[in-house]
Amino acid sequence: MPVTIRDVAKEAGVSTSTVSKVLNNWSSISPGTCDRVHEAIKKLHYTPNARAVSFAKGASHNILFLSSLKKEEAYRNPHMFDILCGVRRTLADNGYTLMLTDLPDTPGPQEYLTGLIVNGIADGILIHGSCSFPQLARLLTENRFPHIHIGHPGPGSRMCWIDTNNGLAGQFAAQHMLECGYEKVAFIGERKTDHISTQRLNGFLGGMYDYGYRIPDEYIRYTDSTREDACRQTHQLLSLPVPPRAIICENNMLALGVVKALREKQLHIPDETAFLTFDSYPYSSIIDPIPTVIDIDVYDLGVQAAEMLLRKLKNPSLLVQTYTTLPVLRQGQSTAPIH
């Protein structure tokens, strides 16, 4: 059987915590005790593992990733898994393991999370925006627990957070449409309560306004986030006395509905009606024609979130509240300059 830290402690006549402190060069341990521990290590041919070395530091070298993990979550929130992959790669490169967890379906989810923090399961936590709750900021800040919230938690929050700039992505969309010569541009988004959709809409409206264009209210459409509703909203837009020349779709699902409506109206894309969508995943590869996309590398968002948390572990007083990962225009066949 392999020699354990308990064997060393027994041989040296000390506690396992003392052995761990000696391994981590604590100055509070007397020279005589250190000598006995090192003699026991040499006699037993003990090789300390990572857990033993980190024990005295109070470090688990484990990071929690808190996210919604309900059935069919991959379809409702596909980008979360790209973020998770970026996080895991970065943590692995720095000697950390990753523990994926969800909140239980109970009235007090903060009690579960408090238990994980108090019991020293992990050195820090990354919280995906899909799993946030009202008491989260207070719980993390009062416990001074290293954390990064992936997604803007809202104005005035004391939490550390990192997010993509969806407002800037909306501005990129407006700029591209105007560069193509489209002045009458509509926007089809998700529900009014959807945070990302609202950010992208506001960025688009602001970008158009900066160039002297005001988007009429009837050009802004909200949906129940389904392809079918996006198709209905597109038909209504095309039935206006002055229909839009181009349509911005807040996500790929809505873009599928827009394309369906344009085909039912027998409109040629992009010569008669153009469209643009955000994110190159999950459905952009099956949309015909290939859509023009304002894309954000969410894998890189995961990388950046993990790197920020590692910095936070080294400097607990560090306040991280930042946008990262710039949008990128990927030109497709659904928009083209007007000749």
C-alpha positions in Angstrom: 0.0 0.0 0.0 1.2 3.5 -0.7 2.6 5.6 2.2 0.1 8.3 3.3 0.5 11.5 5.2 -1.0 9.7 8.2 1.9 7.2 8.2 4.4 10.1 8.2 2.6 11.8 11.1 2.6 8.6 13.1 6.3 7.9 12.4 7.2 11.5 13.4 4.9 11.6 16.4 2.9 14.7 15.1 -0.5 15.4 13.6 -1.2 15.2 9.9 -1.8 19.0 9.9 1.7 19.5 11.2 3.1 17.3 8.5 1.2 19.3 5.9 2.5 22.6 7.4 6.1 21.3 7.2 5.5 20.4 3.6 4.3 24.0 3.0 7.3 25.5 4.9 5.3 27.2 7.6 7.6 29.3 9.8 5.6 28.5 13.0 6.9 24.9 13.1 10.0 24.4 15.2 13.2 23.3 13.6 13.2 20.1 15.7 9.7 19.1 14.5 10.6 19.9 10.9 13.7 17.6 11.2 11.5 14.7 12.6 9.0 15.1 9.8 11.7 15.1 7.1 13.4 12.1 8.7 10.1 10.2 8.6 9.5 11.2 5.0 12.9 10.0 4.0 12.6 6.7 6.0 9.1 5.9 4.5 10.0 7.1 1.0 6.8 9.3 1.1 5.9 11.4 -1.9 3.4 14.1 -1.0 0.4 14.4 -3.3 -1.2 17.7 -4.4 -3.9 17.4 -1.7 -1.5 17.0 1.1 0.6 19.9 -0.1 -2.4 22.2 -0.3 -4.1 21.1 2.9 -2.3 23.6 5.1 -3.0 26.4 2.7 -6.7 25.7 3.0 -6.7 25.2 -0.8 -8.7 22.5 -2.6 -7.5 23.3 -6.1 -11.1 22.9 -7.1 -13.4 25.5 -8.6 -17.2 25.3 -8.7 -19.1 26.1 -11.8 -22.7 26.9 -10.9 -25.2 26.7 -13.8 -28.7 25.5 -14.6 -28.5 21.9 -15.5 -32.2 21.1 -16.2 -33.4 18.6 -18.8 -32.9 19.9 -22.4 -30.7 22.8 -21.0 -28.3 22.2 -24.0 -31.1 23.3 -26.3 -32.3 26.3 -24.2 -28.8 27.6 -23.4 -26.3 26.1 -25.9 -23.6 28.8 -25.3 -23.2 27.8 -21.7 -21.3 24.7 -22.7 -18.8 26.6 -24.9 -18.2 28.9 -21.9 -17.8 25.8 -19.7 -15.2 24.3 -22.1 -13.2 27.5 -22.1 -13.3 27.5 -18.3 -12.2 23.9 -17.9 -9.3 24.2 -20.3 -7.9 27.3 -18.5 -8.3 25.8 -15.0 -6.7 22.5 -16.1 -3.7 24.4 -17.5 -3.3 26.0 -14.1 -3.6 22.8 -12.0 -7.3 23.2 -10.9 -10.2 20.8 -11.3 -13.7 21.8 -12.0 -16.9 20.8 -10.2 -20.1 21.4 -12.1 -23.2 21.9 -9.9 -26.8 23.2 -10.0 -29.0 24.6 -7.3 -31.6 22.3 -5.8 -35.3 22.9 -6.4 -35.9 24.2 -2.9 -37.2 27.5 -1.5 -33.8 28.5 -0.1 -31.0 27.8 -2.7 -28.6 30.0 -0.7 -28.4 27.3 2.1 -27.1 24.8 -0.4 -24.5 27.2 -1.7 -23.5 28.3 1.8 -22.8 24.7 2.7 -20.4 24.3 -0.3 -18.6 27.5 0.7 -18.3 26.7 4.4 -17.2 23.1 3.9 -14.3 24.1 1.8 -15.4 22.2 -1.3 -13.7 24.7 -3.6 -11.4 27.7 -3.6 -13.7 29.8 -5.7 -16.8 29.8 -7.9 -17.9 30.8 -11.3 -21.7 31.5 -11.7 -23.4 31.3 -15.0 -26.2 33.9 -15.3 -28.8 31.2 -15.8 -28.3 30.2 -12.1 -28.3 33.5 -10.3 -30.7 34.4 -7.5 -31.5 37.5 -5.5 -29.5 36.7 -2.3 -26.4 35.6 -4.3 -24.5 38.8 -4.1 -24.9 39.2 -0.4 -23.9 35.6 0.3 -20.7 35.8 -1.7 -19.6 39.2 -0.6 -20.3 38.6 3.1 -18.3 35.3 3.0 -15.6 37.1 0.9 -15.6 34.0 -1.3 -13.7 34.4 -4.6 -16.2 34.5 -7.5 -16.9 35.7 -11.0 -20.4 36.1 -12.2 -20.6 35.3 -16.0 -23.1 37.9 -17.2 -23.9 41.3 -15.9 -25.7 40.9 -12.6 -27.5 44.2 -12.8 -26.7 47.9 -11.9 -25.1 48.6 -8.6 -24.1 45.0 -7.9 -21.1 44.4 -5.6 -20.3 41.1 -7.2 -17.4 40.5 -9.5 -18.6 39.9 -13.0 -17.5 39.5 -16.6 -19.7 39.7 -19.7 -19.8 40.2 -23.4 -20.9 43.6 -24.6 -24.2 42.8 -26.3 -24.9 46.5 -26.7 -21.8 46.9 -28.7 -22.9 43.8 -30.8 -26.1 45.7 -31.6 -24.1 48.7 -32.7 -22.0 46.5 -35.0 -25.3 45.2 -36.5 -26.5 48.8 -37.1 -23.2 49.8 -38.7 -23.2 46.9 -41.0 -26.7 47.5 -42.2 -26.0 51.1 -43.0 -22.7 50.2 -44.7 -24.8 47.9 -47.0 -27.2 50.8 -47.7 -30.2 49.5 -45.7 -31.9 52.4 -43.9 -35.3 50.8 -43.2 -34.2 48.1 -40.7 -36.5 46.2 -38.3 -35.5 44.2 -35.2 -37.1 41.0 -34.1 -36.2 40.1 -30.5 -37.2 37.8 -27.7 -39.5 38.7 -24.9 -39.2 42.3 -23.5 -37.9 40.8 -20.3 -35.0 39.1 -21.9 -31.8 40.9 -20.8 -29.5 40.0 -23.8 -32.2 40.7 -26.3 -32.8 44.1 -24.7 -29.1 45.0 -24.7 -28.7 44.1 -28.4 -31.9 46.1 -29.3 -30.7 49.1 -27.4 -27.3 48.9 -29.1 -28.9 48.7 -32.5 -31.2 51.6 -31.8 -28.3 53.7 -30.5 -26.1 52.8 -33.5 -28.8 53.8 -36.0 -29.5 57.1 -34.0 -25.8 58.0 -34.1 -26.0 58.1 -37.9 -29.3 60.1 -37.9 -31.8 57.3 -38.3 -34.7 56.7 -35.9 -36.3 53.3 -36.0 -40.2 53.5 -35.9 -41.9 51.6 -33.1 -43.7 49.3 -35.6 -40.3 48.0 -36.8 -39.5 46.6 -33.3 -41.1 43.2 -32.7 -41.0 41.0 -29.6 -41.7 37.2 -29.7 -42.2 34.3 -27.4 -38.7 33.1 -28.6 -40.0 30.5 -31.0 -39.5 30.1 -34.7 -43.3 30.2 -35.3 -43.7 33.6 -33.6 -40.8 35.0 -35.4 -42.4 33.9 -38.7 -45.7 35.6 -37.7 -43.9 38.8 -36.7 -42.1 38.9 -40.0 -45.3 38.6 -41.9 -46.7 41.5 -40.0 -43.6 43.6 -40.8 -43.9 42.8 -44.4 -47.5 43.8 -44.4 -46.8 47.3 -43.2 -47.4 50.2 -45.7 -43.7 50.8 -45.7 -42.1 47.4 -45.0 -38.4 47.2 -43.8 -35.7 46.5 -46.3 -33.7 44.5 -43.8 -34.3 42.6 -40.5 -32.1 42.0 -37.6 -32.8 38.7 -35.7 -31.7 38.5 -32.1 -30.8 34.9 -32.4 -30.6 31.9 -34.7 -34.0 30.5 -33.7 -35.7 33.7 -34.7 -33.7 33.8 -37.9 -35.2 30.5 -38.9 -38.6 32.0 -38.6 -37.7 35.1 -40.5 -36.3 33.0 -43.4 -39.5 30.9 -43.4 -41.6 34.0 -43.8 -39.5 35.5 -46.5 -39.7 32.3 -48.5 -43.5 32.2 -48.0 -43.6 35.7 -49.4 -41.4 34.6 -52.2 -38.9 37.4 -51.5 -35.3 37.0 -52.7 -32.6 37.2 -50.1 -30.8 39.6 -49.9 -31.9 41.5 -53.1 -35.4 42.2 -51.9 -35.1 41.7 -48.1 -31.9 41.1 -46.2 -31.4 39.8 -42.7 -28.7 39.5 -40.1 -28.5 37.4 -36.9 -26.3 37.1 -33.8 -24.1 34.2 -32.8 -22.8 31.5 -35.2 -24.3 28.7 -33.1 -26.4 26.6 -32.9 -28.5 26.9 -36.0 -26.6 29.3 -38.3 -25.0 26.3 -40.2 -28.4 25.1 -41.4 -29.9 28.4 -42.3 -30.2 28.9 -46.1 -28.8 31.2 -47.3 -25.7 31.4 -45.1 -26.5 34.2 -42.7 -24.4 37.2 -42.0 -23.6 37.0 -38.3 -22.5 39.3 -35.5 -20.6 36.6 -33.5 -19.1 36.6 -30.0 -16.6 33.9 -29.1 -18.2 32.6 -25.9 -15.4 30.0 -25.5 -13.1 32.9 -25.1 -15.5 34.3 -22.5 -15.0 31.2 -20.5 -11.3 31.5 -20.8 -11.4 35.1 -19.6 -13.7 34.3 -16.7 -11.4 31.5 -15.5 -8.3 33.7 -15.8 -10.1 36.5 -13.9 -11.0 34.1 -11.1 -7.4 32.9 -10.8 -6.3 36.5 -10.4 -8.9 36.9 -7.8 -7.6 33.9 -5.8 -4.2 35.6 -5.7 -5.5 39.0 -4.9 -8.8 38.6 -2.9 -9.3 42.4 -2.8 -9.4 42.7 -6.6 -12.7 44.0 -7.9 -13.5 42.6 -11.4 -16.4 44.2 -13.3 -15.7 44.2 -17.0 -16.8 43.6 -20.5 -14.6 41.3 -22.7 -14.5 39.5 -26.0 -15.3 41.9 -28.8 -18.0 41.0 -31.4 -16.9 39.9 -34.9 -18.8 40.4 -38.2 -19.0 37.2 -40.2 -20.2 38.0 -43.7 -22.7 35.6 -45.1 -25.1 35.6 -48.1 -28.1 37.2 -46.3 -26.8 40.8 -46.6 -25.0 42.6 -49.5 -24.3 46.2 -50.5 -27.1 47.8 -52.5 -25.9 48.8 -55.9 
